[in-house]
Amino acid sequence: MNSDRQGPGIVTNISAKGCLCMMDTFHSWENINSQDIELIFSYGDLETLTISGRVRSTQIQGQQIKLGIQFNGIDQFSQSLLSSLVPALGVRS
């Protein structure tokens, strides 16, 4: 994703292969489909998990945009950590 847009979002649905995020709309949202994006998940006191993905769908809802994101290949450490953070995923290596 272009570095001109960074901001907080809320993951409303997550699976081993991707997630659905909601965030405030931004200037260049029309051009975001099929763009690469980097998601940074905060956990613990100061730790973060960064996962890259690709925007597969967008939907505007008022002043917010829903982003359907497909994860790119996730390394084994990230898979394990994601499974610990979201036990319902049952992500396996």
C-alpha positions in Angstrom: 0.0 0.0 0.0 1.2 3.5 -0.7 3.0 4.9 2.3 0.8 8.0 2.1 -1.9 6.2 4.1 -1.3 4.8 7.6 -3.8 4.7 10.3 -5.6 2.5 12.8 -8.2 0.0 11.8 -10.3 -2.7 13.3 -10.1 -6.3 12.3 -13.7 -7.5 12.2 -13.1 -11.0 10.8 -9.9 -13.0 10.5 -9.0 -16.4 9.2 -5.7 -18.2 8.4 -5.8 -16.8 4.9 -6.9 -13.2 5.4 -9.0 -10.7 7.2 -11.7 -8.0 6.9 -10.6 -4.6 8.3 -12.5 -1.4 8.8 -10.9 2.0 8.8 -11.7 5.6 8.1 -11.8 6.4 4.3 -8.8 8.2 2.9 -8.0 10.2 -0.2 -6.8 7.5 -2.6 -9.1 4.6 -1.5 -10.4 4.3 -5.1 -7.1 2.9 -6.2 -6.5 0.4 -3.4 -7.9 -2.8 -4.9 -5.2 -5.3 -5.7 -2.6 -3.2 -3.9 -0.2 -4.7 -1.4 -0.7 -3.7 2.2 1.1 -4.2 5.5 -0.9 -5.0 8.6 0.7 -4.3 12.0 -1.0 -6.1 14.9 -0.1 -4.9 18.4 0.1 -7.4 21.3 1.6 -7.6 24.7 3.1 -4.4 26.1 5.2 -3.2 23.1 5.3 -6.1 20.7 4.0 -6.1 17.1 3.3 -8.7 14.4 3.6 -7.5 10.8 1.8 -9.4 8.1 1.8 -8.4 4.4 -1.2 -9.0 2.2 -3.1 -7.8 -0.8 -6.4 -5.9 -0.9 -9.0 -8.1 -2.6 -12.2 -6.1 -2.0 -13.4 -2.7 -0.8 -16.7 -1.4 0.4 -17.6 2.1 1.6 -19.9 2.4 4.6 -20.4 6.0 5.5 -17.1 7.5 6.5 -15.4 4.1 6.7 -14.0 1.6 4.3 -14.0 -2.2 4.6 -10.9 -3.9 3.2 -10.9 -7.6 2.4 -7.3 -8.6 2.6 -5.7 -11.8 1.6 -2.5 -12.6 3.5 0.7 -13.3 1.5 2.8 -16.2 2.6 3.1 -16.2 6.4 6.3 -17.5 8.0 6.1 -20.2 10.6 6.8 -17.9 13.6 4.0 -15.5 12.5 1.6 -18.5 12.0 2.3 -19.7 15.5 2.0 -16.2 17.0 -1.3 -15.5 15.1 -2.6 -18.9 16.4 -1.7 -17.9 20.0 -3.4 -14.5 19.6 -6.5 -15.9 17.9 -6.9 -19.5 19.1 -10.0 -20.0 17.1 -8.0 -19.9 13.9 -6.3 -23.1 14.6 -3.5 -22.1 12.2 -1.2 -24.9 11.5 2.3 -24.9 10.1 
